[in-house]
Amino acid sequence: MAMKMIGLREIRKKKGYSQLKVAMDLCISREALSYYENGKRSPDLEMLVLLSNYYGKSVDYLITGHESGESRD
């Protein structure tokens, strides 16, 4: 079962990027990005690292919406 990546959608929206822009920048389909954001499909490790580098955020953040060790109040 795929995991919904809470931070992935959050950071994209904070940066004001459309799914199409991100997908084109990363050479993936918009549908694939949508599936990752909605938990219909999980990205492989290579894609997780690519997304992490693209947004300048940790993999933890992309998955949970919080940085590792950050308070989750």
Jmol script that loads the backbone (N, CA, C; Angstrom):
load data "model"
ATOM      1  N   MET A   1       0.835  -1.185   0.000  1.00  0.00           N
ATOM      2  CA  MET A   1       0.000   0.000   0.000  1.00  0.00           C
ATOM      3  C   MET A   1       0.878   1.246   0.000  1.00  0.00           C
ATOM      4  N   ALA A   2       0.546   2.201  -0.816  1.00  0.00           N
ATOM      5  CA  ALA A   2       1.313   3.434  -0.931  1.00  0.00           C
ATOM      6  C   ALA A   2       0.991   4.375   0.230  1.00  0.00           C
ATOM      7  N   MET A   3       1.972   5.220   0.556  1.00  0.00           N
ATOM      8  CA  MET A   3       1.826   6.165   1.652  1.00  0.00           C
ATOM      9  C   MET A   3       1.574   7.563   1.088  1.00  0.00           C
ATOM     10  N   LYS A   4       0.595   8.266   1.636  1.00  0.00           N
ATOM     11  CA  LYS A   4       0.334   9.643   1.226  1.00  0.00           C
ATOM     12  C   LYS A   4       1.492  10.512   1.704  1.00  0.00           C
ATOM     13  N   MET A   5       2.057  11.277   0.787  1.00  0.00           N
ATOM     14  CA  MET A   5       3.213  12.108   1.099  1.00  0.00           C
ATOM     15  C   MET A   5       2.742  13.533   1.396  1.00  0.00           C
ATOM     16  N   ILE A   6       2.456  13.779   2.659  1.00  0.00           N
ATOM     17  CA  ILE A   6       1.861  15.032   3.116  1.00  0.00           C
ATOM     18  C   ILE A   6       2.708  16.245   2.739  1.00  0.00           C
ATOM     19  N   GLY A   7       4.011  16.181   3.016  1.00  0.00           N
ATOM     20  CA  GLY A   7       4.887  17.317   2.764  1.00  0.00           C
ATOM     21  C   GLY A   7       5.118  17.596   1.294  1.00  0.00           C
ATOM     22  N   LEU A   8       4.988  16.589   0.462  1.00  0.00           N
ATOM     23  CA  LEU A   8       5.238  16.758  -0.972  1.00  0.00           C
ATOM     24  C   LEU A   8       4.257  17.760  -1.577  1.00  0.00           C
ATOM     25  N   ARG A   9       3.002  17.602  -1.315  1.00  0.00           N
ATOM     26  CA  ARG A   9       1.998  18.546  -1.823  1.00  0.00           C
ATOM     27  C   ARG A   9       2.163  19.903  -1.134  1.00  0.00           C
ATOM     28  N   GLU A  10       2.406  19.876   0.178  1.00  0.00           N
ATOM     29  CA  GLU A  10       2.528  21.110   0.955  1.00  0.00           C
ATOM     30  C   GLU A  10       3.652  21.999   0.415  1.00  0.00           C
ATOM     31  N   ILE A  11       4.829  21.442   0.183  1.00  0.00           N
ATOM     32  CA  ILE A  11       5.959  22.250  -0.280  1.00  0.00           C
ATOM     33  C   ILE A  11       5.729  22.742  -1.709  1.00  0.00           C
ATOM     34  N   ARG A  12       5.087  21.927  -2.528  1.00  0.00           N
ATOM     35  CA  ARG A  12       4.808  22.353  -3.901  1.00  0.00           C
ATOM     36  C   ARG A  12       3.889  23.578  -3.880  1.00  0.00           C
ATOM     37  N   LYS A  13       2.874  23.519  -3.058  1.00  0.00           N
ATOM     38  CA  LYS A  13       1.921  24.636  -2.980  1.00  0.00           C
ATOM     39  C   LYS A  13       2.564  25.865  -2.361  1.00  0.00           C
ATOM     40  N   LYS A  14       3.404  25.687  -1.328  1.00  0.00           N
ATOM     41  CA  LYS A  14       4.093  26.815  -0.705  1.00  0.00           C
ATOM     42  C   LYS A  14       4.972  27.539  -1.717  1.00  0.00           C
ATOM     43  N   LYS A  15       5.581  26.801  -2.610  1.00  0.00           N
ATOM     44  CA  LYS A  15       6.444  27.395  -3.623  1.00  0.00           C
ATOM     45  C   LYS A  15       5.645  27.952  -4.802  1.00  0.00           C
ATOM     46  N   GLY A  16       4.358  27.660  -4.848  1.00  0.00           N
ATOM     47  CA  GLY A  16       3.506  28.168  -5.921  1.00  0.00           C
ATOM     48  C   GLY A  16       3.691  27.429  -7.241  1.00  0.00           C
ATOM     49  N   TYR A  17       4.163  26.201  -7.176  1.00  0.00           N
ATOM     50  CA  TYR A  17       4.392  25.396  -8.379  1.00  0.00           C
ATOM     51  C   TYR A  17       3.156  24.578  -8.716  1.00  0.00           C
ATOM     52  N   SER A  18       2.879  24.450  -9.987  1.00  0.00           N
ATOM     53  CA  SER A  18       1.814  23.547 -10.423  1.00  0.00           C
ATOM     54  C   SER A  18       2.384  22.131 -10.516  1.00  0.00           C
ATOM     55  N   GLN A  19       1.491  21.155 -10.494  1.00  0.00           N
ATOM     56  CA  GLN A  19       1.943  19.780 -10.695  1.00  0.00           C
ATOM     57  C   GLN A  19       2.620  19.637 -12.050  1.00  0.00           C
ATOM     58  N   LEU A  20       2.100  20.319 -13.054  1.00  0.00           N
ATOM     59  CA  LEU A  20       2.669  20.226 -14.397  1.00  0.00           C
ATOM     60  C   LEU A  20       4.099  20.761 -14.435  1.00  0.00           C
ATOM     61  N   LYS A  21       4.363  21.887 -13.776  1.00  0.00           N
ATOM     62  CA  LYS A  21       5.706  22.451 -13.754  1.00  0.00           C
ATOM     63  C   LYS A  21       6.692  21.471 -13.118  1.00  0.00           C
ATOM     64  N   VAL A  22       6.336  20.958 -11.948  1.00  0.00           N
ATOM     65  CA  VAL A  22       7.221  20.030 -11.241  1.00  0.00           C
ATOM     66  C   VAL A  22       7.446  18.778 -12.083  1.00  0.00           C
ATOM     67  N   ALA A  23       6.376  18.237 -12.630  1.00  0.00           N
ATOM     68  CA  ALA A  23       6.486  17.028 -13.451  1.00  0.00           C
ATOM     69  C   ALA A  23       7.410  17.261 -14.646  1.00  0.00           C
ATOM     70  N   MET A  24       7.259  18.402 -15.311  1.00  0.00           N
ATOM     71  CA  MET A  24       8.106  18.695 -16.464  1.00  0.00           C
ATOM     72  C   MET A  24       9.559  18.883 -16.040  1.00  0.00           C
ATOM     73  N   ASP A  25       9.786  19.572 -14.915  1.00  0.00           N
ATOM     74  CA  ASP A  25      11.149  19.778 -14.414  1.00  0.00           C
ATOM     75  C   ASP A  25      11.834  18.463 -14.073  1.00  0.00           C
ATOM     76  N   LEU A  26      11.052  17.491 -13.582  1.00  0.00           N
ATOM     77  CA  LEU A  26      11.615  16.210 -13.146  1.00  0.00           C
ATOM     78  C   LEU A  26      11.477  15.100 -14.195  1.00  0.00           C
ATOM     79  N   CYS A  27      10.920  15.460 -15.346  1.00  0.00           N
ATOM     80  CA  CYS A  27      10.748  14.478 -16.441  1.00  0.00           C
ATOM     81  C   CYS A  27       9.900  13.284 -16.027  1.00  0.00           C
ATOM     82  N   ILE A  28       8.810  13.577 -15.321  1.00  0.00           N
ATOM     83  CA  ILE A  28       7.832  12.544 -14.987  1.00  0.00           C
ATOM     84  C   ILE A  28       6.467  13.060 -15.441  1.00  0.00           C
ATOM     85  N   SER A  29       5.473  12.195 -15.428  1.00  0.00           N
ATOM     86  CA  SER A  29       4.140  12.643 -15.814  1.00  0.00           C
ATOM     87  C   SER A  29       3.478  13.380 -14.649  1.00  0.00           C
ATOM     88  N   ARG A  30       2.560  14.276 -14.983  1.00  0.00           N
ATOM     89  CA  ARG A  30       1.804  14.971 -13.955  1.00  0.00           C
ATOM     90  C   ARG A  30       0.999  13.979 -13.133  1.00  0.00           C
ATOM     91  N   GLU A  31       0.515  12.941 -13.810  1.00  0.00           N
ATOM     92  CA  GLU A  31      -0.267  11.914 -13.129  1.00  0.00           C
ATOM     93  C   GLU A  31       0.580  11.186 -12.079  1.00  0.00           C
ATOM     94  N   ALA A  32       1.836  10.890 -12.412  1.00  0.00           N
ATOM     95  CA  ALA A  32       2.718  10.210 -11.452  1.00  0.00           C
ATOM     96  C   ALA A  32       2.897  11.073 -10.206  1.00  0.00           C
ATOM     97  N   LEU A  33       3.138  12.369 -10.403  1.00  0.00           N
ATOM     98  CA  LEU A  33       3.297  13.273  -9.264  1.00  0.00           C
ATOM     99  C   LEU A  33       2.018  13.310  -8.432  1.00  0.00           C
ATOM    100  N   SER A  34       0.877  13.374  -9.086  1.00  0.00           N
ATOM    101  CA  SER A  34      -0.401  13.363  -8.385  1.00  0.00           C
ATOM    102  C   SER A  34      -0.563  12.080  -7.570  1.00  0.00           C
ATOM    103  N   TYR A  35      -0.199  10.960  -8.158  1.00  0.00           N
ATOM    104  CA  TYR A  35      -0.279   9.681  -7.441  1.00  0.00           C
ATOM    105  C   TYR A  35       0.614   9.690  -6.202  1.00  0.00           C
ATOM    106  N   TYR A  36       1.823  10.262  -6.315  1.00  0.00           N
ATOM    107  CA  TYR A  36       2.716  10.340  -5.154  1.00  0.00           C
ATOM    108  C   TYR A  36       2.094  11.206  -4.064  1.00  0.00           C
ATOM    109  N   GLU A  37       1.560  12.354  -4.449  1.00  0.00           N
ATOM    110  CA  GLU A  37       0.981  13.269  -3.470  1.00  0.00           C
ATOM    111  C   GLU A  37      -0.250  12.685  -2.791  1.00  0.00           C
ATOM    112  N   ASN A  38      -1.020  11.882  -3.500  1.00  0.00           N
ATOM    113  CA  ASN A  38      -2.272  11.344  -2.971  1.00  0.00           C
ATOM    114  C   ASN A  38      -2.174   9.935  -2.406  1.00  0.00           C
ATOM    115  N   GLY A  39      -0.982   9.354  -2.421  1.00  0.00           N
ATOM    116  CA  GLY A  39      -0.789   8.031  -1.846  1.00  0.00           C
ATOM    117  C   GLY A  39      -1.280   6.884  -2.708  1.00  0.00           C
ATOM    118  N   LYS A  40      -1.497   7.131  -3.999  1.00  0.00           N
ATOM    119  CA  LYS A  40      -1.916   6.049  -4.894  1.00  0.00           C
ATOM    120  C   LYS A  40      -0.720   5.249  -5.398  1.00  0.00           C
ATOM    121  N   ARG A  41       0.446   5.857  -5.308  1.00  0.00           N
ATOM    122  CA  ARG A  41       1.687   5.200  -5.720  1.00  0.00           C
ATOM    123  C   ARG A  41       2.806   5.789  -4.872  1.00  0.00           C
ATOM    124  N   SER A  42       3.805   4.957  -4.539  1.00  0.00           N
ATOM    125  CA  SER A  42       4.963   5.437  -3.784  1.00  0.00           C
ATOM    126  C   SER A  42       6.156   5.576  -4.723  1.00  0.00           C
ATOM    127  N   PRO A  43       6.874   6.700  -4.619  1.00  0.00           N
ATOM    128  CA  PRO A  43       8.065   6.852  -5.444  1.00  0.00           C
ATOM    129  C   PRO A  43       9.171   5.914  -4.969  1.00  0.00           C
ATOM    130  N   ASP A  44      10.026   5.488  -5.901  1.00  0.00           N
ATOM    131  CA  ASP A  44      11.164   4.669  -5.487  1.00  0.00           C
ATOM    132  C   ASP A  44      12.203   5.577  -4.821  1.00  0.00           C
ATOM    133  N   LEU A  45      13.261   4.988  -4.280  1.00  0.00           N
ATOM    134  CA  LEU A  45      14.263   5.767  -3.555  1.00  0.00           C
ATOM    135  C   LEU A  45      14.921   6.824  -4.429  1.00  0.00           C
ATOM    136  N   GLU A  46      15.200   6.487  -5.665  1.00  0.00           N
ATOM    137  CA  GLU A  46      15.820   7.436  -6.582  1.00  0.00           C
ATOM    138  C   GLU A  46      14.923   8.667  -6.770  1.00  0.00           C
ATOM    139  N   MET A  47      13.635   8.454  -6.931  1.00  0.00           N
ATOM    140  CA  MET A  47      12.705   9.566  -7.101  1.00  0.00           C
ATOM    141  C   MET A  47      12.569  10.361  -5.806  1.00  0.00           C
ATOM    142  N   LEU A  48      12.573   9.699  -4.655  1.00  0.00           N
ATOM    143  CA  LEU A  48      12.513  10.409  -3.377  1.00  0.00           C
ATOM    144  C   LEU A  48      13.697  11.362  -3.235  1.00  0.00           C
ATOM    145  N   VAL A  49      14.882  10.890  -3.587  1.00  0.00           N
ATOM    146  CA  VAL A  49      16.081  11.733  -3.509  1.00  0.00           C
ATOM    147  C   VAL A  49      15.975  12.886  -4.500  1.00  0.00           C
ATOM    148  N   LEU A  50      15.492  12.612  -5.693  1.00  0.00           N
ATOM    149  CA  LEU A  50      15.312  13.652  -6.705  1.00  0.00           C
ATOM    150  C   LEU A  50      14.339  14.725  -6.212  1.00  0.00           C
ATOM    151  N   LEU A  51      13.219  14.304  -5.643  1.00  0.00           N
ATOM    152  CA  LEU A  51      12.236  15.248  -5.100  1.00  0.00           C
ATOM    153  C   LEU A  51      12.818  16.047  -3.929  1.00  0.00           C
ATOM    154  N   SER A  52      13.567  15.380  -3.075  1.00  0.00           N
ATOM    155  CA  SER A  52      14.202  16.032  -1.940  1.00  0.00           C
ATOM    156  C   SER A  52      15.173  17.110  -2.406  1.00  0.00           C
ATOM    157  N   ASN A  53      15.986  16.798  -3.393  1.00  0.00           N
ATOM    158  CA  ASN A  53      16.934  17.774  -3.933  1.00  0.00           C
ATOM    159  C   ASN A  53      16.212  18.910  -4.641  1.00  0.00           C
ATOM    160  N   TYR A  54      15.189  18.593  -5.381  1.00  0.00           N
ATOM    161  CA  TYR A  54      14.422  19.589  -6.140  1.00  0.00           C
ATOM    162  C   TYR A  54      13.840  20.652  -5.210  1.00  0.00           C
ATOM    163  N   TYR A  55      13.243  20.209  -4.115  1.00  0.00           N
ATOM    164  CA  TYR A  55      12.592  21.130  -3.189  1.00  0.00           C
ATOM    165  C   TYR A  55      13.516  21.644  -2.087  1.00  0.00           C
ATOM    166  N   GLY A  56      14.687  21.025  -1.941  1.00  0.00           N
ATOM    167  CA  GLY A  56      15.594  21.429  -0.868  1.00  0.00           C
ATOM    168  C   GLY A  56      15.069  21.067   0.503  1.00  0.00           C
ATOM    169  N   LYS A  57      14.332  19.970   0.559  1.00  0.00           N
ATOM    170  CA  LYS A  57      13.748  19.487   1.815  1.00  0.00           C
ATOM    171  C   LYS A  57      14.153  18.034   2.035  1.00  0.00           C
ATOM    172  N   SER A  58      14.129  17.607   3.293  1.00  0.00           N
ATOM    173  CA  SER A  58      14.482  16.228   3.612  1.00  0.00           C
ATOM    174  C   SER A  58      13.394  15.262   3.145  1.00  0.00           C
ATOM    175  N   VAL A  59      13.780  14.014   2.996  1.00  0.00           N
ATOM    176  CA  VAL A  59      12.805  12.973   2.661  1.00  0.00           C
ATOM    177  C   VAL A  59      11.765  12.883   3.781  1.00  0.00           C
ATOM    178  N   ASP A  60      12.208  13.017   5.037  1.00  0.00           N
ATOM    179  CA  ASP A  60      11.269  13.035   6.170  1.00  0.00           C
ATOM    180  C   ASP A  60      10.186  14.083   5.953  1.00  0.00           C
ATOM    181  N   TYR A  61      10.593  15.279   5.559  1.00  0.00           N
ATOM    182  CA  TYR A  61       9.633  16.351   5.348  1.00  0.00           C
ATOM    183  C   TYR A  61       8.650  16.001   4.232  1.00  0.00           C
ATOM    184  N   LEU A  62       9.159  15.471   3.144  1.00  0.00           N
ATOM    185  CA  LEU A  62       8.287  15.135   2.018  1.00  0.00           C
ATOM    186  C   LEU A  62       7.211  14.131   2.419  1.00  0.00           C
ATOM    187  N   ILE A  63       7.563  13.213   3.290  1.00  0.00           N
ATOM    188  CA  ILE A  63       6.632  12.163   3.694  1.00  0.00           C
ATOM    189  C   ILE A  63       5.677  12.644   4.788  1.00  0.00           C
ATOM    190  N   THR A  64       6.225  13.309   5.804  1.00  0.00           N
ATOM    191  CA  THR A  64       5.415  13.641   6.986  1.00  0.00           C
ATOM    192  C   THR A  64       4.948  15.090   7.058  1.00  0.00           C
ATOM    193  N   GLY A  65       5.627  15.982   6.344  1.00  0.00           N
ATOM    194  CA  GLY A  65       5.330  17.401   6.466  1.00  0.00           C
ATOM    195  C   GLY A  65       6.089  18.044   7.601  1.00  0.00           C
ATOM    196  N   HIS A  66       6.988  17.283   8.260  1.00  0.00           N
ATOM    197  CA  HIS A  66       7.810  17.781   9.379  1.00  0.00           C
ATOM    198  C   HIS A  66       9.245  17.344   9.169  1.00  0.00           C
ATOM    199  N   GLU A  67      10.187  18.200   9.568  1.00  0.00           N
ATOM    200  CA  GLU A  67      11.592  17.809   9.535  1.00  0.00           C
ATOM    201  C   GLU A  67      11.855  16.840  10.685  1.00  0.00           C
ATOM    202  N   SER A  68      12.829  15.974  10.525  1.00  0.00           N
ATOM    203  CA  SER A  68      13.209  15.024  11.565  1.00  0.00           C
ATOM    204  C   SER A  68      13.582  15.786  12.831  1.00  0.00           C
ATOM    205  N   GLY A  69      13.025  15.393  13.958  1.00  0.00           N
ATOM    206  CA  GLY A  69      13.308  16.031  15.226  1.00  0.00           C
ATOM    207  C   GLY A  69      12.495  17.286  15.504  1.00  0.00           C
ATOM    208  N   GLU A  70      11.704  17.719  14.529  1.00  0.00           N
ATOM    209  CA  GLU A  70      10.875  18.915  14.693  1.00  0.00           C
ATOM    210  C   GLU A  70       9.655  18.577  15.542  1.00  0.00           C
ATOM    211  N   SER A  71       9.279  19.493  16.424  1.00  0.00           N
ATOM    212  CA  SER A  71       8.098  19.310  17.250  1.00  0.00           C
ATOM    213  C   SER A  71       6.853  19.218  16.362  1.00  0.00           C
ATOM    214  N   ARG A  72       5.953  18.323  16.683  1.00  0.00           N
ATOM    215  CA  ARG A  72       4.736  18.112  15.874  1.00  0.00           C
ATOM    216  C   ARG A  72       3.485  18.517  16.628  1.00  0.00           C
ATOM    217  N   ASP A  73       3.546  19.645  17.286  1.00  0.00           N
ATOM    218  CA  ASP A  73       2.397  20.129  18.078  1.00  0.00           C
ATOM    219  C   ASP A  73       1.218  20.443  17.229  1.00  0.00           C
TER     220      ASP A  73
END
end "model"
wireframe off; spacefill off
backbone 0.3
color backbone group
